[in-house]
Amino acid sequence: MSSQAVEIEILGRTIKVNCPVGQETALRAAAADFDSRLNELSQRTKISNPEQLLMFTGLNICSELHNERKEFNTNADSLSERIGQLTETLTEALQNQPQR
């Protein structure tokens, strides 16, 4: 898969990042979200050190991702259990059908 350099802006600095062709819009949206989170954290906490902002924002994103994965796994387990119950119900219903 080929890639191209895409310019994004983080904390007022323009950075060139290699990006798979066709993913430029998604990269720019992710960069804008990340930059917004950095600025929001800076305003909320008065942290001005870029390294600290990057570290805390990264930790916050990882925490959100961890929680989303946990919720996804819980939902997947619940769905799998429900599918098993429906399968059993359908099997019983088919076995109780009069033969033709």
C-alpha positions as CSV (number, residue, x, y, z in Angstrom):
1,M,0.0,0.0,0.0
2,S,1.4,3.4,-1.0
3,S,1.6,6.4,1.3
4,Q,2.1,10.1,1.0
5,A,3.2,12.9,3.3
6,V,0.3,14.8,4.9
7,E,0.7,18.0,6.9
8,I,-1.1,18.2,10.3
9,E,-0.9,20.7,13.0
10,I,-0.4,19.8,16.7
11,L,0.0,22.4,19.4
12,G,0.7,25.1,16.7
13,R,3.4,23.1,15.0
14,T,3.1,21.7,11.5
15,I,4.2,18.1,11.2
16,K,4.5,16.0,8.1
17,V,3.2,12.4,8.6
18,N,3.2,9.5,6.2
19,C,-0.3,8.4,5.6
20,P,-1.8,5.6,3.4
21,V,-3.4,6.9,0.3
22,G,-7.1,7.5,0.8
23,Q,-6.8,7.9,4.6
24,E,-5.8,11.6,4.5
25,T,-9.2,12.9,5.7
26,A,-9.2,10.4,8.6
27,L,-5.7,11.4,9.6
28,R,-6.6,15.1,9.6
29,A,-9.7,14.5,11.6
30,A,-7.7,12.4,14.2
31,A,-5.0,15.2,14.3
32,A,-7.7,17.8,14.8
33,D,-9.3,15.8,17.6
34,F,-5.9,15.2,19.3
35,D,-5.0,18.9,19.0
36,S,-8.4,19.9,20.5
37,R,-7.9,17.5,23.4
38,L,-4.4,18.9,24.0
39,N,-5.7,22.5,24.0
40,E,-8.7,21.6,26.2
41,L,-6.4,19.9,28.8
42,S,-4.0,22.9,28.7
43,Q,-6.8,25.3,29.4
44,R,-8.5,23.2,32.0
45,T,-5.3,22.3,34.0
46,K,-3.0,25.3,33.1
47,I,-0.3,22.8,32.1
48,S,1.9,24.5,29.4
49,N,4.7,22.0,29.1
50,P,4.1,20.2,25.7
51,E,5.6,16.9,26.9
52,Q,3.3,16.8,29.9
53,L,0.3,17.7,27.8
54,L,1.2,15.0,25.3
55,M,1.7,12.4,28.0
56,F,-1.6,13.2,29.9
57,T,-3.6,13.4,26.8
58,G,-2.2,10.1,25.6
59,L,-3.0,8.5,28.9
60,N,-6.6,9.9,28.8
61,I,-7.1,8.5,25.2
62,C,-5.7,5.1,26.3
63,S,-8.0,5.1,29.3
64,E,-11.0,5.9,27.0
65,L,-9.9,3.1,24.6
66,H,-9.6,0.6,27.5
67,N,-13.1,1.5,28.7
68,E,-14.5,1.2,25.2
69,R,-12.9,-2.2,24.7
70,K,-14.1,-3.4,28.0
71,E,-17.7,-2.3,27.2
72,F,-17.4,-3.9,23.7
73,N,-16.3,-7.2,25.2
74,T,-19.1,-7.1,27.7
75,N,-21.6,-6.4,24.9
76,A,-20.1,-9.1,22.7
77,D,-20.3,-11.7,25.5
78,S,-23.9,-10.7,26.2
79,L,-24.8,-10.9,22.6
80,S,-23.1,-14.3,22.2
81,E,-25.1,-15.6,25.2
82,R,-28.3,-14.3,23.8
83,I,-27.6,-15.9,20.4
84,G,-27.0,-19.2,22.3
85,Q,-30.3,-18.9,24.1
86,L,-32.1,-18.1,20.8
87,T,-30.4,-21.1,19.1
88,E,-31.6,-23.4,21.9
89,T,-35.2,-22.0,21.7
90,L,-35.2,-22.5,17.9
91,T,-33.9,-26.0,18.2
92,E,-36.5,-26.9,20.8
93,A,-39.2,-25.3,18.7
94,L,-38.1,-27.2,15.6
95,Q,-38.0,-30.5,17.5
96,N,-41.5,-30.0,18.8
97,Q,-43.0,-29.4,15.3
98,P,-45.3,-32.1,14.0
99,Q,-43.7,-34.2,11.2
100,R,-45.2,-33.8,7.8
